[in-house]
Amino acid sequence: MSFELILPFLRPIEPLLLDDSVSEIMGNPDATWWFERDGIIWPEANVQFDSNRLLTGLEVIANHLGKKLDEDNPLLHAQLPDGSRIAAVIPPVVRPAPALTIRKFTSRKFTVNDLIARGTLSPSLAEFLSDQIRTGKTVLISGGTGTGKTTLLNVLAQAIPNEERIVVIEDTAELHIEKPNVLGVECQTDTFKARISFDDLLRSALRWRPDRIILGEVR
């Protein structure tokens, strides 16, 4: 399913979806809509979304993505064709209308120098962390929602030697490790197919001859 086919079901928020400066879009059950830009959340009063149309649209999107979304399966976690991540919840878990969050995919590739320029890392800390990665140390990245954990992980992974094989395990794919030998796998826990959990993939990863295993967003 292409992104162009999905847009008609999300037409009221199309301007936000197409705005590259918007990183996150949030719709609440009380019909209020919000968006995040440069780390600040703003209200969007211009969005008018009929709750029944939103519910139907989410069901169609889920179906095309091979996911289940109904009263028996009221939670949706999926990746849109452009790489953005969608998380939705429908009645009866929420009332009176569905809730929706979309984390936008950015095609920009940040480097260590970008993070230093933005003040995210100092030069000495950047070198220390890169050295830990190069020498094979185990690193845990922790932080609040929207604090840049994924961006930092993508940047630090650049320090992994090119000759090493990397296995990436994620609940929903959002990491983009640009190395020659990468195997990326994704959980399948709410699809029409067999259930494949995070633990299933981690156990299997040991048979895939990894030099490094990267675990994305562990809950």
C-alpha positions as CSV (number, residue, x, y, z in Angstrom):
1,M,0.0,0.0,0.0
2,S,1.6,3.3,-1.1
3,F,1.6,6.4,1.0
4,E,-0.6,8.1,-1.6
5,L,-3.3,5.5,-1.0
6,I,-3.2,6.0,2.7
7,L,-3.5,9.8,2.5
8,P,-7.2,9.9,1.6
9,F,-8.0,8.2,4.9
10,L,-6.0,10.8,6.8
11,R,-6.9,13.8,4.6
12,P,-7.7,16.2,7.5
13,I,-4.2,16.0,8.8
14,E,-2.5,15.9,5.4
15,P,-0.9,19.3,5.9
16,L,0.8,18.1,9.1
17,L,1.9,14.8,7.4
18,L,3.5,16.7,4.5
19,D,5.2,19.4,6.8
20,D,8.8,18.3,7.2
21,S,9.2,20.5,10.3
22,V,6.5,18.5,12.1
23,S,8.0,15.4,13.9
24,E,4.9,14.0,15.7
25,I,1.1,14.3,15.2
26,M,-1.3,13.4,18.0
27,G,-5.1,13.1,18.0
28,N,-7.1,12.6,21.2
29,P,-10.5,11.0,21.9
30,D,-11.9,14.5,22.7
31,A,-11.2,15.5,19.0
32,T,-8.3,17.8,19.9
33,W,-5.2,17.6,17.7
34,W,-1.7,18.4,18.5
35,F,1.7,18.4,16.8
36,E,5.4,18.6,17.8
37,R,7.9,20.9,16.1
38,D,11.4,21.4,17.4
39,G,10.6,19.6,20.6
40,I,7.6,21.8,21.4
41,I,4.0,20.5,21.3
42,W,1.4,22.9,19.8
43,P,-2.4,22.6,19.4
44,E,-3.9,22.4,15.9
45,A,-7.3,23.9,15.9
46,N,-7.9,23.6,12.1
47,V,-8.2,19.8,12.1
48,Q,-11.8,18.5,11.9
49,F,-12.0,14.7,11.8
50,D,-15.3,12.8,12.0
51,S,-14.8,10.0,14.5
52,N,-16.5,7.4,12.5
53,R,-14.6,8.3,9.4
54,L,-11.3,8.2,11.4
55,L,-12.2,4.7,12.8
56,T,-13.0,3.4,9.3
57,G,-9.8,4.8,7.9
58,L,-7.7,3.3,10.6
59,E,-9.3,-0.1,10.0
60,V,-8.6,0.1,6.3
61,I,-5.0,1.2,6.9
62,A,-4.5,-1.7,9.4
63,N,-6.0,-4.2,7.0
64,H,-3.7,-3.1,4.1
65,L,-0.7,-3.3,6.4
66,G,-1.6,-6.9,7.4
67,K,-2.6,-5.8,10.9
68,K,-5.8,-6.4,13.0
69,L,-7.8,-3.5,14.3
70,D,-11.2,-4.2,15.8
71,E,-13.0,-4.4,19.2
72,D,-11.1,-7.6,19.9
73,N,-7.8,-6.1,18.8
74,P,-8.1,-2.4,19.7
75,L,-4.4,-1.5,19.5
76,L,-2.5,-0.7,16.3
77,H,1.2,-0.3,16.0
78,A,2.5,-0.2,12.5
79,Q,4.9,1.5,10.0
80,L,3.5,3.5,7.1
81,P,5.1,3.2,3.7
82,D,7.2,6.3,4.1
83,G,8.7,4.9,7.3
84,S,6.6,6.9,9.7
85,R,5.2,5.1,12.7
86,I,1.5,5.0,13.6
87,A,0.1,4.0,16.9
88,A,-3.7,4.0,17.3
89,V,-6.2,2.9,19.9
90,I,-10.0,2.6,19.4
91,P,-13.1,2.1,21.5
92,P,-13.8,0.5,23.9
93,V,-10.3,1.1,25.2
94,V,-10.8,4.8,24.6
95,R,-14.0,6.8,24.4
96,P,-15.8,8.4,22.6
97,A,-13.4,8.3,19.6
98,P,-10.2,6.8,18.4
99,A,-6.8,8.2,19.5
100,L,-3.9,8.4,17.0
101,T,-0.2,9.2,17.2
102,I,2.1,9.4,14.1
103,R,5.8,9.8,14.5
104,K,7.1,11.2,11.3
105,F,10.0,9.6,9.4
106,T,12.8,11.9,8.6
107,S,15.2,11.1,5.8
108,R,17.9,13.4,7.2
109,K,21.0,11.5,8.2
110,F,22.6,13.0,11.3
111,T,26.3,12.7,12.1
112,V,28.3,13.1,15.3
113,N,29.3,16.6,14.1
114,D,25.6,17.5,13.8
115,L,25.0,16.5,17.4
116,I,28.0,18.4,18.6
117,A,26.9,21.5,16.6
118,R,23.4,21.3,18.2
119,G,24.9,20.9,21.7
120,T,23.5,17.4,22.2
121,L,27.1,16.0,22.7
122,S,30.3,17.7,23.7
123,P,33.3,16.7,21.5
124,S,34.9,14.8,24.4
125,L,31.7,12.9,25.2
126,A,31.2,12.1,21.5
127,E,34.7,10.7,21.2
128,F,34.2,8.7,24.5
129,L,30.9,7.1,23.3
130,S,32.3,6.4,19.8
131,D,35.3,4.7,21.4
132,Q,33.0,2.5,23.5
133,I,31.1,1.4,20.4
134,R,34.3,0.7,18.4
135,T,35.7,-1.5,21.2
136,G,32.5,-3.5,21.6
137,K,31.2,-2.3,24.9
138,T,27.5,-2.7,25.7
139,V,25.7,0.6,25.7
140,L,22.2,1.4,27.0
141,I,20.5,4.5,25.6
142,S,17.6,5.7,27.8
143,G,15.4,8.8,27.9
144,G,11.9,10.2,27.6
145,T,9.7,10.2,24.5
146,G,11.0,12.4,21.7
147,T,14.4,13.1,23.3
148,G,16.4,11.7,20.4
149,K,17.3,8.2,21.5
150,T,16.9,6.8,18.0
151,T,18.9,9.6,16.4
152,L,21.7,9.1,18.9
153,L,21.7,5.3,18.3
154,N,21.9,5.8,14.6
155,V,24.8,8.2,15.0
156,L,26.7,6.0,17.4
157,A,26.3,2.9,15.2
158,Q,28.4,4.7,12.6
159,A,31.4,3.8,14.8
160,I,30.8,0.1,14.4
161,P,33.6,-1.4,12.2
162,N,32.5,-2.2,8.7
163,E,33.7,-5.8,8.8
164,E,31.3,-6.7,11.6
165,R,27.9,-8.3,11.1
166,I,25.0,-6.5,12.8
167,V,21.6,-7.9,13.8
168,V,18.9,-5.3,14.6
169,I,15.8,-6.3,16.5
170,E,12.9,-3.9,16.8
171,D,9.3,-3.9,17.8
172,T,8.5,-1.4,15.0
173,A,11.3,-0.8,12.5
174,E,12.7,2.8,12.7
175,L,16.5,2.4,13.0
176,H,18.6,2.9,9.8
177,I,22.0,1.4,10.4
178,E,24.1,2.2,7.3
179,K,26.7,-0.5,7.4
180,P,27.6,-3.2,4.8
181,N,26.4,-6.3,6.7
182,V,23.1,-5.6,8.5
183,L,20.2,-8.0,9.2
184,G,17.1,-6.1,10.5
185,V,14.1,-8.0,11.9
186,E,10.8,-6.8,13.2
187,C,8.3,-8.3,15.7
188,Q,4.9,-9.5,14.4
189,T,2.6,-9.5,17.4
190,D,-0.7,-8.1,16.1
191,T,-0.9,-9.4,12.5
192,F,-3.0,-12.0,10.7
193,K,0.1,-14.2,10.6
194,A,2.0,-16.2,13.3
195,R,3.0,-14.2,16.4
196,I,6.7,-13.5,16.5
197,S,7.7,-11.8,19.7
198,F,10.8,-9.8,20.7
199,D,12.0,-12.8,22.7
200,D,11.6,-15.1,19.7
201,L,13.7,-12.9,17.6
202,L,16.4,-12.4,20.2
203,R,16.7,-16.2,20.6
204,S,16.9,-16.7,16.9
205,A,19.5,-13.9,16.5
206,L,22.1,-16.0,18.2
207,R,21.9,-18.4,15.2
208,W,22.4,-15.6,12.7
209,R,26.1,-15.2,13.4
210,P,26.0,-11.6,14.8
211,D,29.1,-9.7,15.9
212,R,26.7,-7.0,17.3
213,I,23.0,-7.2,18.4
214,I,21.2,-3.9,18.5
215,L,17.9,-3.9,20.4
216,G,15.5,-1.1,19.5
217,E,13.0,0.4,22.1
218,V,13.0,-2.3,24.8
219,R,9.9,-2.1,27.1
